[in-house]
Amino acid sequence: MVVALLYLILTGAYLLVVPLALLFYLKQRWYVASSFERAFMYFLVFFFFPGLLVLGPFVNFRPQRRQVQG
């Protein structure tokens, strides 16, 4: 029973918790990241791709509309 609970916790972390944190991290740092940090971001997206696919339909990070002064 303990092993099944451990597998359930690890699966939830891999498919939901870490990808959600990764999405918010990418939203904050995407346009200001250094080249090393950007390569690390690409690695994380590759590593947590299944979780990002699960969360993709529910998360929408469109760019904010700019206010044009005229």
mmJSON file of the N, C-alpha and C atoms, coordinates in Angstrom:
{"data_MODEL":{"atom_site":{
"group_PDB":["ATOM","ATOM","ATOM","ATOM","ATOM","ATOM","ATOM","ATOM","ATOM","ATOM","ATOM","ATOM","ATOM","ATOM","ATOM","ATOM","ATOM","ATOM","ATOM","ATOM","ATOM","ATOM","ATOM","ATOM","ATOM","ATOM","ATOM","ATOM","ATOM","ATOM","ATOM","ATOM","ATOM","ATOM","ATOM","ATOM","ATOM","ATOM","ATOM","ATOM","ATOM","ATOM","ATOM","ATOM","ATOM","ATOM","ATOM","ATOM","ATOM","ATOM","ATOM","ATOM","ATOM","ATOM","ATOM","ATOM","ATOM","ATOM","ATOM","ATOM","ATOM","ATOM","ATOM","ATOM","ATOM","ATOM","ATOM","ATOM","ATOM","ATOM","ATOM","ATOM","ATOM","ATOM","ATOM","ATOM","ATOM","ATOM","ATOM","ATOM","ATOM","ATOM","ATOM","ATOM","ATOM","ATOM","ATOM","ATOM","ATOM","ATOM","ATOM","ATOM","ATOM","ATOM","ATOM","ATOM","ATOM","ATOM","ATOM","ATOM","ATOM","ATOM","ATOM","ATOM","ATOM","ATOM","ATOM","ATOM","ATOM","ATOM","ATOM","ATOM","ATOM","ATOM","ATOM","ATOM","ATOM","ATOM","ATOM","ATOM","ATOM","ATOM","ATOM","ATOM","ATOM","ATOM","ATOM","ATOM","ATOM","ATOM","ATOM","ATOM","ATOM","ATOM","ATOM","ATOM","ATOM","ATOM","ATOM","ATOM","ATOM","ATOM","ATOM","ATOM","ATOM","ATOM","ATOM","ATOM","ATOM","ATOM","ATOM","ATOM","ATOM","ATOM","ATOM","ATOM","ATOM","ATOM","ATOM","ATOM","ATOM","ATOM","ATOM","ATOM","ATOM","ATOM","ATOM","ATOM","ATOM","ATOM","ATOM","ATOM","ATOM","ATOM","ATOM","ATOM","ATOM","ATOM","ATOM","ATOM","ATOM","ATOM","ATOM","ATOM","ATOM","ATOM","ATOM","ATOM","ATOM","ATOM","ATOM","ATOM","ATOM","ATOM","ATOM","ATOM","ATOM","ATOM","ATOM","ATOM","ATOM","ATOM","ATOM","ATOM","ATOM","ATOM","ATOM","ATOM","ATOM","ATOM"],
"id":[1,2,3,4,5,6,7,8,9,10,11,12,13,14,15,16,17,18,19,20,21,22,23,24,25,26,27,28,29,30,31,32,33,34,35,36,37,38,39,40,41,42,43,44,45,46,47,48,49,50,51,52,53,54,55,56,57,58,59,60,61,62,63,64,65,66,67,68,69,70,71,72,73,74,75,76,77,78,79,80,81,82,83,84,85,86,87,88,89,90,91,92,93,94,95,96,97,98,99,100,101,102,103,104,105,106,107,108,109,110,111,112,113,114,115,116,117,118,119,120,121,122,123,124,125,126,127,128,129,130,131,132,133,134,135,136,137,138,139,140,141,142,143,144,145,146,147,148,149,150,151,152,153,154,155,156,157,158,159,160,161,162,163,164,165,166,167,168,169,170,171,172,173,174,175,176,177,178,179,180,181,182,183,184,185,186,187,188,189,190,191,192,193,194,195,196,197,198,199,200,201,202,203,204,205,206,207,208,209,210],
"type_symbol":["N","C","C","N","C","C","N","C","C","N","C","C","N","C","C","N","C","C","N","C","C","N","C","C","N","C","C","N","C","C","N","C","C","N","C","C","N","C","C","N","C","C","N","C","C","N","C","C","N","C","C","N","C","C","N","C","C","N","C","C","N","C","C","N","C","C","N","C","C","N","C","C","N","C","C","N","C","C","N","C","C","N","C","C","N","C","C","N","C","C","N","C","C","N","C","C","N","C","C","N","C","C","N","C","C","N","C","C","N","C","C","N","C","C","N","C","C","N","C","C","N","C","C","N","C","C","N","C","C","N","C","C","N","C","C","N","C","C","N","C","C","N","C","C","N","C","C","N","C","C","N","C","C","N","C","C","N","C","C","N","C","C","N","C","C","N","C","C","N","C","C","N","C","C","N","C","C","N","C","C","N","C","C","N","C","C","N","C","C","N","C","C","N","C","C","N","C","C","N","C","C","N","C","C","N","C","C","N","C","C"],
"label_atom_id":["N","CA","C","N","CA","C","N","CA","C","N","CA","C","N","CA","C","N","CA","C","N","CA","C","N","CA","C","N","CA","C","N","CA","C","N","CA","C","N","CA","C","N","CA","C","N","CA","C","N","CA","C","N","CA","C","N","CA","C","N","CA","C","N","CA","C","N","CA","C","N","CA","C","N","CA","C","N","CA","C","N","CA","C","N","CA","C","N","CA","C","N","CA","C","N","CA","C","N","CA","C","N","CA","C","N","CA","C","N","CA","C","N","CA","C","N","CA","C","N","CA","C","N","CA","C","N","CA","C","N","CA","C","N","CA","C","N","CA","C","N","CA","C","N","CA","C","N","CA","C","N","CA","C","N","CA","C","N","CA","C","N","CA","C","N","CA","C","N","CA","C","N","CA","C","N","CA","C","N","CA","C","N","CA","C","N","CA","C","N","CA","C","N","CA","C","N","CA","C","N","CA","C","N","CA","C","N","CA","C","N","CA","C","N","CA","C","N","CA","C","N","CA","C","N","CA","C","N","CA","C","N","CA","C","N","CA","C","N","CA","C","N","CA","C"],
"label_alt_id":[null,null,null,null,null,null,null,null,null,null,null,null,null,null,null,null,null,null,null,null,null,null,null,null,null,null,null,null,null,null,null,null,null,null,null,null,null,null,null,null,null,null,null,null,null,null,null,null,null,null,null,null,null,null,null,null,null,null,null,null,null,null,null,null,null,null,null,null,null,null,null,null,null,null,null,null,null,null,null,null,null,null,null,null,null,null,null,null,null,null,null,null,null,null,null,null,null,null,null,null,null,null,null,null,null,null,null,null,null,null,null,null,null,null,null,null,null,null,null,null,null,null,null,null,null,null,null,null,null,null,null,null,null,null,null,null,null,null,null,null,null,null,null,null,null,null,null,null,null,null,null,null,null,null,null,null,null,null,null,null,null,null,null,null,null,null,null,null,null,null,null,null,null,null,null,null,null,null,null,null,null,null,null,null,null,null,null,null,null,null,null,null,null,null,null,null,null,null,null,null,null,null,null,null,null,null,null,null,null,null],
"label_comp_id":["MET","MET","MET","VAL","VAL","VAL","VAL","VAL","VAL","ALA","ALA","ALA","LEU","LEU","LEU","LEU","LEU","LEU","TYR","TYR","TYR","LEU","LEU","LEU","ILE","ILE","ILE","LEU","LEU","LEU","THR","THR","THR","GLY","GLY","GLY","ALA","ALA","ALA","TYR","TYR","TYR","LEU","LEU","LEU","LEU","LEU","LEU","VAL","VAL","VAL","VAL","VAL","VAL","PRO","PRO","PRO","LEU","LEU","LEU","ALA","ALA","ALA","LEU","LEU","LEU","LEU","LEU","LEU","PHE","PHE","PHE","TYR","TYR","TYR","LEU","LEU","LEU","LYS","LYS","LYS","GLN","GLN","GLN","ARG","ARG","ARG","TRP","TRP","TRP","TYR","TYR","TYR","VAL","VAL","VAL","ALA","ALA","ALA","SER","SER","SER","SER","SER","SER","PHE","PHE","PHE","GLU","GLU","GLU","ARG","ARG","ARG","ALA","ALA","ALA","PHE","PHE","PHE","MET","MET","MET","TYR","TYR","TYR","PHE","PHE","PHE","LEU","LEU","LEU","VAL","VAL","VAL","PHE","PHE","PHE","PHE","PHE","PHE","PHE","PHE","PHE","PHE","PHE","PHE","PRO","PRO","PRO","GLY","GLY","GLY","LEU","LEU","LEU","LEU","LEU","LEU","VAL","VAL","VAL","LEU","LEU","LEU","GLY","GLY","GLY","PRO","PRO","PRO","PHE","PHE","PHE","VAL","VAL","VAL","ASN","ASN","ASN","PHE","PHE","PHE","ARG","ARG","ARG","PRO","PRO","PRO","GLN","GLN","GLN","ARG","ARG","ARG","ARG","ARG","ARG","GLN","GLN","GLN","VAL","VAL","VAL","GLN","GLN","GLN","GLY","GLY","GLY"],
"label_asym_id":["A","A","A","A","A","A","A","A","A","A","A","A","A","A","A","A","A","A","A","A","A","A","A","A","A","A","A","A","A","A","A","A","A","A","A","A","A","A","A","A","A","A","A","A","A","A","A","A","A","A","A","A","A","A","A","A","A","A","A","A","A","A","A","A","A","A","A","A","A","A","A","A","A","A","A","A","A","A","A","A","A","A","A","A","A","A","A","A","A","A","A","A","A","A","A","A","A","A","A","A","A","A","A","A","A","A","A","A","A","A","A","A","A","A","A","A","A","A","A","A","A","A","A","A","A","A","A","A","A","A","A","A","A","A","A","A","A","A","A","A","A","A","A","A","A","A","A","A","A","A","A","A","A","A","A","A","A","A","A","A","A","A","A","A","A","A","A","A","A","A","A","A","A","A","A","A","A","A","A","A","A","A","A","A","A","A","A","A","A","A","A","A","A","A","A","A","A","A","A","A","A","A","A","A","A","A","A","A","A","A"],
"label_entity_id":["1","1","1","1","1","1","1","1","1","1","1","1","1","1","1","1","1","1","1","1","1","1","1","1","1","1","1","1","1","1","1","1","1","1","1","1","1","1","1","1","1","1","1","1","1","1","1","1","1","1","1","1","1","1","1","1","1","1","1","1","1","1","1","1","1","1","1","1","1","1","1","1","1","1","1","1","1","1","1","1","1","1","1","1","1","1","1","1","1","1","1","1","1","1","1","1","1","1","1","1","1","1","1","1","1","1","1","1","1","1","1","1","1","1","1","1","1","1","1","1","1","1","1","1","1","1","1","1","1","1","1","1","1","1","1","1","1","1","1","1","1","1","1","1","1","1","1","1","1","1","1","1","1","1","1","1","1","1","1","1","1","1","1","1","1","1","1","1","1","1","1","1","1","1","1","1","1","1","1","1","1","1","1","1","1","1","1","1","1","1","1","1","1","1","1","1","1","1","1","1","1","1","1","1","1","1","1","1","1","1"],
"label_seq_id":[1,1,1,2,2,2,3,3,3,4,4,4,5,5,5,6,6,6,7,7,7,8,8,8,9,9,9,10,10,10,11,11,11,12,12,12,13,13,13,14,14,14,15,15,15,16,16,16,17,17,17,18,18,18,19,19,19,20,20,20,21,21,21,22,22,22,23,23,23,24,24,24,25,25,25,26,26,26,27,27,27,28,28,28,29,29,29,30,30,30,31,31,31,32,32,32,33,33,33,34,34,34,35,35,35,36,36,36,37,37,37,38,38,38,39,39,39,40,40,40,41,41,41,42,42,42,43,43,43,44,44,44,45,45,45,46,46,46,47,47,47,48,48,48,49,49,49,50,50,50,51,51,51,52,52,52,53,53,53,54,54,54,55,55,55,56,56,56,57,57,57,58,58,58,59,59,59,60,60,60,61,61,61,62,62,62,63,63,63,64,64,64,65,65,65,66,66,66,67,67,67,68,68,68,69,69,69,70,70,70],
"pdbx_PDB_ins_code":[null,null,null,null,null,null,null,null,null,null,null,null,null,null,null,null,null,null,null,null,null,null,null,null,null,null,null,null,null,null,null,null,null,null,null,null,null,null,null,null,null,null,null,null,null,null,null,null,null,null,null,null,null,null,null,null,null,null,null,null,null,null,null,null,null,null,null,null,null,null,null,null,null,null,null,null,null,null,null,null,null,null,null,null,null,null,null,null,null,null,null,null,null,null,null,null,null,null,null,null,null,null,null,null,null,null,null,null,null,null,null,null,null,null,null,null,null,null,null,null,null,null,null,null,null,null,null,null,null,null,null,null,null,null,null,null,null,null,null,null,null,null,null,null,null,null,null,null,null,null,null,null,null,null,null,null,null,null,null,null,null,null,null,null,null,null,null,null,null,null,null,null,null,null,null,null,null,null,null,null,null,null,null,null,null,null,null,null,null,null,null,null,null,null,null,null,null,null,null,null,null,null,null,null,null,null,null,null,null,null],
"Cartn_x":[0.82,0.0,0.861,1.961,2.855,3.488,3.839,4.458,3.467,2.22,1.193,0.96,0.947,0.79,1.983,3.173,4.37,4.323,3.907,3.769,2.722,1.634,0.581,1.094,1.837,2.395,3.405,4.288,5.298,4.652,3.618,2.917,2.227,1.579,0.933,1.934,3.089,4.119,4.658,4.873,5.435,4.446,3.158,2.176,1.46,1.445,0.672,1.482,2.14,2.747,3.951,4.924,6.141,5.856,5.045,4.75,4.011,3.139,2.452,3.445,4.341,5.386,6.287,6.587,7.416,6.736,5.446,4.731,4.8,4.617,4.71,6.135,7.125,8.527,8.838,8.376,8.604,7.921,6.728,6.008,6.786,7.406,8.132,9.469,10.172,11.561,11.802,10.773,10.98,11.739,11.422,12.019,13.287,13.67,14.837,15.888,15.733,16.643,17.943,19.024,20.318,20.333,21.386,21.434,21.523,22.28,22.362,21.009,20.349,19.045,18.016,18.1,17.165,17.382,18.632,18.904,18.367,18.486,17.936,16.412,15.785,14.328,13.913,14.648,14.329,14.452,15.486,15.635,14.438,14.015,12.886,11.604,11.385,10.197,10.262,11.432,11.575,11.319,11.857,11.757,10.334,9.614,8.259,7.196,7.487,6.569,5.217,5.163,3.837,2.948,3.523,2.737,2.311,3.167,2.793,1.674,1.654,0.545,-0.76,-0.681,-1.887,-2.439,-1.561,-2.006,-2.249,-1.74,-1.829,-3.223,-4.218,-5.561,-6.201,-5.7,-6.322,-5.604,-4.39,-3.596,-3.427,-3.694,-3.587,-2.798,-1.549,-0.7,-0.485,-1.499,-1.334,-0.624,0.083,0.738,-0.295,0.094,-0.794,-0.93,-2.104,-2.343,-1.603,-0.878,-0.14,-1.048,-0.799,-1.513,-0.731,-1.356,-0.706,-1.079,-0.052,-0.273,-0.365,-1.421,-1.55,-1.994],
"Cartn_y":[-1.201,0.0,1.261,1.219,2.38,2.634,1.566,1.709,2.304,1.87,2.418,3.895,4.278,5.682,6.507,5.958,6.654,6.857,5.831,5.96,7.019,7.069,8.057,9.479,9.663,10.987,11.408,10.5,10.835,11.113,10.367,10.604,11.958,12.3,13.606,14.744,14.558,15.593,15.734,14.602,14.633,15.191,14.88,15.288,16.592,17.036,18.225,19.313,18.985,20.003,20.66,19.869,20.438,21.126,20.551,21.279,22.596,22.658,23.913,24.963,24.561,25.483,25.889,24.962,25.257,26.255,26.132,27.086,28.499,28.643,29.968,30.508,29.628,30.044,30.52,29.786,30.18,31.504,31.712,32.963,34.156,33.977,35.073,35.356,34.331,34.486,34.383,34.187,33.853,34.929,36.188,37.256,37.838,37.433,38.01,36.964,35.742,34.662,34.747,34.335,34.242,32.99,32.818,31.676,30.357,30.328,29.097,28.776,29.806,29.591,29.146,29.68,29.288,27.823,27.386,25.976,25.087,25.542,24.79,24.735,25.821,25.836,24.81,24.747,23.776,22.349,22.103,20.779,20.447,21.405,21.153,20.898,21.636,21.402,20.005,19.593,18.245,17.185,17.397,16.404,16.276,17.398,17.38,17.54,17.117,17.264,16.581,15.365,14.76,15.593,16.151,16.987,18.285,18.843,20.06,19.792,18.597,18.223,18.085,17.576,17.436,18.808,19.75,21.064,22.053,21.776,22.7,23.202,22.346,22.843,23.741,23.711,24.463,25.762,25.946,27.131,27.951,29.228,30.099,31.349,31.416,32.557,33.384,34.102,34.993,36.262,36.907,38.168,39.211,40.059,41.118,42.189,42.749,43.813,45.072,45.68,46.894,48.105,49.04,50.311,51.296,51.776,52.706,54.132,54.925,56.32,57.142,57.92,58.646,60.069],
"Cartn_z":[0.0,0.0,0.0,0.711,0.774,-0.592,-1.275,-2.595,-3.589,-3.541,-4.434,-4.155,-2.887,-2.528,-2.998,-2.879,-3.354,-4.867,-5.606,-7.056,-7.42,-6.692,-6.947,-6.692,-5.625,-5.315,-6.37,-6.762,-7.785,-9.14,-9.486,-10.746,-10.741,-9.636,-9.527,-9.607,-8.979,-9.051,-10.476,-11.157,-12.509,-13.536,-13.36,-14.37,-14.052,-12.794,-12.462,-11.757,-10.673,-9.812,-10.477,-10.887,-11.476,-12.818,-13.726,-14.963,-14.743,-13.752,-13.463,-12.966,-12.087,-11.624,-12.787,-13.679,-14.847,-15.774,-15.973,-16.817,-16.253,-14.954,-14.349,-14.405,-14.235,-14.344,-15.766,-16.761,-18.15,-18.469,-17.924,-18.154,-17.601,-16.444,-15.814,-16.491,-16.947,-17.369,-18.872,-19.691,-21.093,-21.865,-21.655,-22.461,-21.844,-20.641,-19.99,-19.643,-20.094,-19.728,-20.506,-19.853,-20.534,-21.411,-22.185,-23.1,-22.337,-21.24,-20.448,-19.815,-19.283,-18.664,-19.701,-20.904,-21.959,-22.353,-22.414,-22.706,-21.591,-20.339,-19.22,-19.3,-19.748,-19.932,-20.983,-22.075,-23.119,-22.593,-21.771,-21.175,-20.284,-19.454,-18.563,-19.341,-20.433,-21.264,-21.877,-22.329,-22.884,-21.809,-20.613,-19.55,-19.012,-18.891,-18.346,-19.425,-20.647,-21.768,-21.546,-20.986,-20.767,-19.848,-18.799,-17.898,-18.55,-19.398,-20.113,-21.103,-21.689,-22.572,-21.798,-20.581,-19.762,-19.391,-19.023,-18.573,-19.712,-20.884,-21.998,-22.339,-22.403,-22.759,-21.701,-20.482,-19.399,-19.055,-19.541,-19.221,-20.49,-20.398,-21.555,-21.165,-21.588,-21.281,-22.542,-22.953,-24.095,-23.654,-24.555,-24.183,-23.762,-22.836,-22.373,-23.456,-23.584,-24.561,-24.126,-25.076,-24.758,-24.813,-23.937,-23.951,-24.826,-25.872,-26.796,-26.389,-26.101,-25.738,-27.022,-27.157,-28.405,-28.264],
"occupancy":[1.0,1.0,1.0,1.0,1.0,1.0,1.0,1.0,1.0,1.0,1.0,1.0,1.0,1.0,1.0,1.0,1.0,1.0,1.0,1.0,1.0,1.0,1.0,1.0,1.0,1.0,1.0,1.0,1.0,1.0,1.0,1.0,1.0,1.0,1.0,1.0,1.0,1.0,1.0,1.0,1.0,1.0,1.0,1.0,1.0,1.0,1.0,1.0,1.0,1.0,1.0,1.0,1.0,1.0,1.0,1.0,1.0,1.0,1.0,1.0,1.0,1.0,1.0,1.0,1.0,1.0,1.0,1.0,1.0,1.0,1.0,1.0,1.0,1.0,1.0,1.0,1.0,1.0,1.0,1.0,1.0,1.0,1.0,1.0,1.0,1.0,1.0,1.0,1.0,1.0,1.0,1.0,1.0,1.0,1.0,1.0,1.0,1.0,1.0,1.0,1.0,1.0,1.0,1.0,1.0,1.0,1.0,1.0,1.0,1.0,1.0,1.0,1.0,1.0,1.0,1.0,1.0,1.0,1.0,1.0,1.0,1.0,1.0,1.0,1.0,1.0,1.0,1.0,1.0,1.0,1.0,1.0,1.0,1.0,1.0,1.0,1.0,1.0,1.0,1.0,1.0,1.0,1.0,1.0,1.0,1.0,1.0,1.0,1.0,1.0,1.0,1.0,1.0,1.0,1.0,1.0,1.0,1.0,1.0,1.0,1.0,1.0,1.0,1.0,1.0,1.0,1.0,1.0,1.0,1.0,1.0,1.0,1.0,1.0,1.0,1.0,1.0,1.0,1.0,1.0,1.0,1.0,1.0,1.0,1.0,1.0,1.0,1.0,1.0,1.0,1.0,1.0,1.0,1.0,1.0,1.0,1.0,1.0,1.0,1.0,1.0,1.0,1.0,1.0,1.0,1.0,1.0,1.0,1.0,1.0],
"B_iso_or_equiv":[0.0,0.0,0.0,0.0,0.0,0.0,0.0,0.0,0.0,0.0,0.0,0.0,0.0,0.0,0.0,0.0,0.0,0.0,0.0,0.0,0.0,0.0,0.0,0.0,0.0,0.0,0.0,0.0,0.0,0.0,0.0,0.0,0.0,0.0,0.0,0.0,0.0,0.0,0.0,0.0,0.0,0.0,0.0,0.0,0.0,0.0,0.0,0.0,0.0,0.0,0.0,0.0,0.0,0.0,0.0,0.0,0.0,0.0,0.0,0.0,0.0,0.0,0.0,0.0,0.0,0.0,0.0,0.0,0.0,0.0,0.0,0.0,0.0,0.0,0.0,0.0,0.0,0.0,0.0,0.0,0.0,0.0,0.0,0.0,0.0,0.0,0.0,0.0,0.0,0.0,0.0,0.0,0.0,0.0,0.0,0.0,0.0,0.0,0.0,0.0,0.0,0.0,0.0,0.0,0.0,0.0,0.0,0.0,0.0,0.0,0.0,0.0,0.0,0.0,0.0,0.0,0.0,0.0,0.0,0.0,0.0,0.0,0.0,0.0,0.0,0.0,0.0,0.0,0.0,0.0,0.0,0.0,0.0,0.0,0.0,0.0,0.0,0.0,0.0,0.0,0.0,0.0,0.0,0.0,0.0,0.0,0.0,0.0,0.0,0.0,0.0,0.0,0.0,0.0,0.0,0.0,0.0,0.0,0.0,0.0,0.0,0.0,0.0,0.0,0.0,0.0,0.0,0.0,0.0,0.0,0.0,0.0,0.0,0.0,0.0,0.0,0.0,0.0,0.0,0.0,0.0,0.0,0.0,0.0,0.0,0.0,0.0,0.0,0.0,0.0,0.0,0.0,0.0,0.0,0.0,0.0,0.0,0.0,0.0,0.0,0.0,0.0,0.0,0.0,0.0,0.0,0.0,0.0,0.0,0.0],
"pdbx_formal_charge":[null,null,null,null,null,null,null,null,null,null,null,null,null,null,null,null,null,null,null,null,null,null,null,null,null,null,null,null,null,null,null,null,null,null,null,null,null,null,null,null,null,null,null,null,null,null,null,null,null,null,null,null,null,null,null,null,null,null,null,null,null,null,null,null,null,null,null,null,null,null,null,null,null,null,null,null,null,null,null,null,null,null,null,null,null,null,null,null,null,null,null,null,null,null,null,null,null,null,null,null,null,null,null,null,null,null,null,null,null,null,null,null,null,null,null,null,null,null,null,null,null,null,null,null,null,null,null,null,null,null,null,null,null,null,null,null,null,null,null,null,null,null,null,null,null,null,null,null,null,null,null,null,null,null,null,null,null,null,null,null,null,null,null,null,null,null,null,null,null,null,null,null,null,null,null,null,null,null,null,null,null,null,null,null,null,null,null,null,null,null,null,null,null,null,null,null,null,null,null,null,null,null,null,null,null,null,null,null,null,null],
"auth_seq_id":[1,1,1,2,2,2,3,3,3,4,4,4,5,5,5,6,6,6,7,7,7,8,8,8,9,9,9,10,10,10,11,11,11,12,12,12,13,13,13,14,14,14,15,15,15,16,16,16,17,17,17,18,18,18,19,19,19,20,20,20,21,21,21,22,22,22,23,23,23,24,24,24,25,25,25,26,26,26,27,27,27,28,28,28,29,29,29,30,30,30,31,31,31,32,32,32,33,33,33,34,34,34,35,35,35,36,36,36,37,37,37,38,38,38,39,39,39,40,40,40,41,41,41,42,42,42,43,43,43,44,44,44,45,45,45,46,46,46,47,47,47,48,48,48,49,49,49,50,50,50,51,51,51,52,52,52,53,53,53,54,54,54,55,55,55,56,56,56,57,57,57,58,58,58,59,59,59,60,60,60,61,61,61,62,62,62,63,63,63,64,64,64,65,65,65,66,66,66,67,67,67,68,68,68,69,69,69,70,70,70],
"auth_comp_id":["MET","MET","MET","VAL","VAL","VAL","VAL","VAL","VAL","ALA","ALA","ALA","LEU","LEU","LEU","LEU","LEU","LEU","TYR","TYR","TYR","LEU","LEU","LEU","ILE","ILE","ILE","LEU","LEU","LEU","THR","THR","THR","GLY","GLY","GLY","ALA","ALA","ALA","TYR","TYR","TYR","LEU","LEU","LEU","LEU","LEU","LEU","VAL","VAL","VAL","VAL","VAL","VAL","PRO","PRO","PRO","LEU","LEU","LEU","ALA","ALA","ALA","LEU","LEU","LEU","LEU","LEU","LEU","PHE","PHE","PHE","TYR","TYR","TYR","LEU","LEU","LEU","LYS","LYS","LYS","GLN","GLN","GLN","ARG","ARG","ARG","TRP","TRP","TRP","TYR","TYR","TYR","VAL","VAL","VAL","ALA","ALA","ALA","SER","SER","SER","SER","SER","SER","PHE","PHE","PHE","GLU","GLU","GLU","ARG","ARG","ARG","ALA","ALA","ALA","PHE","PHE","PHE","MET","MET","MET","TYR","TYR","TYR","PHE","PHE","PHE","LEU","LEU","LEU","VAL","VAL","VAL","PHE","PHE","PHE","PHE","PHE","PHE","PHE","PHE","PHE","PHE","PHE","PHE","PRO","PRO","PRO","GLY","GLY","GLY","LEU","LEU","LEU","LEU","LEU","LEU","VAL","VAL","VAL","LEU","LEU","LEU","GLY","GLY","GLY","PRO","PRO","PRO","PHE","PHE","PHE","VAL","VAL","VAL","ASN","ASN","ASN","PHE","PHE","PHE","ARG","ARG","ARG","PRO","PRO","PRO","GLN","GLN","GLN","ARG","ARG","ARG","ARG","ARG","ARG","GLN","GLN","GLN","VAL","VAL","VAL","GLN","GLN","GLN","GLY","GLY","GLY"],
"auth_asym_id":["A","A","A","A","A","A","A","A","A","A","A","A","A","A","A","A","A","A","A","A","A","A","A","A","A","A","A","A","A","A","A","A","A","A","A","A","A","A","A","A","A","A","A","A","A","A","A","A","A","A","A","A","A","A","A","A","A","A","A","A","A","A","A","A","A","A","A","A","A","A","A","A","A","A","A","A","A","A","A","A","A","A","A","A","A","A","A","A","A","A","A","A","A","A","A","A","A","A","A","A","A","A","A","A","A","A","A","A","A","A","A","A","A","A","A","A","A","A","A","A","A","A","A","A","A","A","A","A","A","A","A","A","A","A","A","A","A","A","A","A","A","A","A","A","A","A","A","A","A","A","A","A","A","A","A","A","A","A","A","A","A","A","A","A","A","A","A","A","A","A","A","A","A","A","A","A","A","A","A","A","A","A","A","A","A","A","A","A","A","A","A","A","A","A","A","A","A","A","A","A","A","A","A","A","A","A","A","A","A","A"],
"auth_atom_id":["N","CA","C","N","CA","C","N","CA","C","N","CA","C","N","CA","C","N","CA","C","N","CA","C","N","CA","C","N","CA","C","N","CA","C","N","CA","C","N","CA","C","N","CA","C","N","CA","C","N","CA","C","N","CA","C","N","CA","C","N","CA","C","N","CA","C","N","CA","C","N","CA","C","N","CA","C","N","CA","C","N","CA","C","N","CA","C","N","CA","C","N","CA","C","N","CA","C","N","CA","C","N","CA","C","N","CA","C","N","CA","C","N","CA","C","N","CA","C","N","CA","C","N","CA","C","N","CA","C","N","CA","C","N","CA","C","N","CA","C","N","CA","C","N","CA","C","N","CA","C","N","CA","C","N","CA","C","N","CA","C","N","CA","C","N","CA","C","N","CA","C","N","CA","C","N","CA","C","N","CA","C","N","CA","C","N","CA","C","N","CA","C","N","CA","C","N","CA","C","N","CA","C","N","CA","C","N","CA","C","N","CA","C","N","CA","C","N","CA","C","N","CA","C","N","CA","C","N","CA","C","N","CA","C","N","CA","C","N","CA","C","N","CA","C"],
"pdbx_PDB_model_num":[1,1,1,1,1,1,1,1,1,1,1,1,1,1,1,1,1,1,1,1,1,1,1,1,1,1,1,1,1,1,1,1,1,1,1,1,1,1,1,1,1,1,1,1,1,1,1,1,1,1,1,1,1,1,1,1,1,1,1,1,1,1,1,1,1,1,1,1,1,1,1,1,1,1,1,1,1,1,1,1,1,1,1,1,1,1,1,1,1,1,1,1,1,1,1,1,1,1,1,1,1,1,1,1,1,1,1,1,1,1,1,1,1,1,1,1,1,1,1,1,1,1,1,1,1,1,1,1,1,1,1,1,1,1,1,1,1,1,1,1,1,1,1,1,1,1,1,1,1,1,1,1,1,1,1,1,1,1,1,1,1,1,1,1,1,1,1,1,1,1,1,1,1,1,1,1,1,1,1,1,1,1,1,1,1,1,1,1,1,1,1,1,1,1,1,1,1,1,1,1,1,1,1,1,1,1,1,1,1,1]
}}}
